[in-house]
């Protein structure tokens, strides 16, 4: 019992450390929208953040996952820590030097200011240097320290953004000759955003820096080659995931879509994060259960039931967000100049719902130890993303990117289901799953795309109530059994 209690405790803490940054991104979005009234500035921020995600994957080159794999299987754990630390230390420093040398060329190629390129290079380097110290905390089962540092990072980032964007201009205006005027610059909002990120990353590395003084600094070349061989497929899968999640903003920029449009698209895209929060919290809680329950006789039936109820809750969240989208946009995107991109939100919410279903369906290849199949499926999704963006952006702009996202995740979902039923059959209740999913799509389309209904919250609330009644009617027997158990 103590084993499961400890597992639950660690899952809860790591889950909080993972979900908390996403909650902070919810708070930062309206802050950026409000204090970046020029949509093109928001576009620049979103494009640079997309580059950050992409290069974070490249600079870790699968070494984080390799660390866990070899730390748990090798007797010489100190050798694993020192080898991975030395590898990432030198690769990060080489990147820092080379990138700084060519930052002017990078600025010309990307169309991004040299100043922002410089901030990005340092943020990437600091984050890469923190990878193994963070991994070591997890390997040594120190979840509280891990979570505290992670949450301190995003809290510092949030507080500094609030200070620089909201408070500093007012303080300087009220006291122009004060000391704060020395750090205030007009039209430097984007710079302040990256200074905040840089400060948070620097704080994190300083806190974790004792790890660099406690290792032996002995490099095991044979071990490193094994770890690189193991990490390469993970790197490919990570790049594919980054393409699916973030590369659309970069492609929009490459294909000369105005920065103002990219800014509006990125801001409204965040409304779809409601589904991401649900998916992330669910995945963190359910994945340990999938593995611990795999030896049970009725495991497949249990997985099928769990997936059905994920679809039920996900359908409700999806429909709720789309029904109340015009209220949510005032909270999360508090600037009407950005609302011309609100039409992408139903597609993005549904796309993230598909990704959540895919996460459920992917249990089969994890349980039979064929995780490389996940990399192949992600590559298919990345191919769909790139192809459709290339075809649709010229005529549909960012709406084409939204279509590409939902097509990519839909394809991954369908492929995983078909392959899984051949290798590890799970008796999913497809009739009910299709019913809930189909009703969600129809009601969402009706409530969003028919103007007379979109403006009538009474009718939209009726649609939501009908959906909930349909769920109750379909699941009545199960719900009554649960209620009877509680009464007893």
Buried (B, 14 or more C-beta within 10 A) or exposed (E): EEEEEEEEEBBBBBBBBBBBBBBBBBBBBBBBBEBBEBBBBBBBBBBBBBBBBBBBBBBBBBBBBBBEBBBEEBEBBBBBBBBBBBBBBEBBEEBBEEBBEBBEEBBEEBEBBEBBBBBBBBBBBBBBBBBBBBBBBBBEEBBEBBBBBBBBBBBBBBBBBBBBBEEBBEBBEEEEEEEBBEEBEEEBBBBBBBBBBBBBBBBBBEBBEEBBEEBEEEBBEEBBEBBBEBBBBBBBBBBBBBBBBBBBBBBBBBBEBBBBBBBBBBBBBBBBBBBBBBBBBBBBEBBBBBEEBBEEEEBBEBBBBBBBEBBBBBBBBBBBBBBBBBEBBEEBBBBEBBBBBBBBBBBBBBBBBBBBBBBBBBBBBBBEEBBEBBBBBBBBBBBBBBEBBBEBBEEBBBBBBBBBBBBBBBBBBBBBBEBBBEEBEBEBBEEBBEBBBEBBBEBBEBBBEEEEBBEEBEBBEEBBEEBEEBBEEBBEEEEEEEEEEEEE
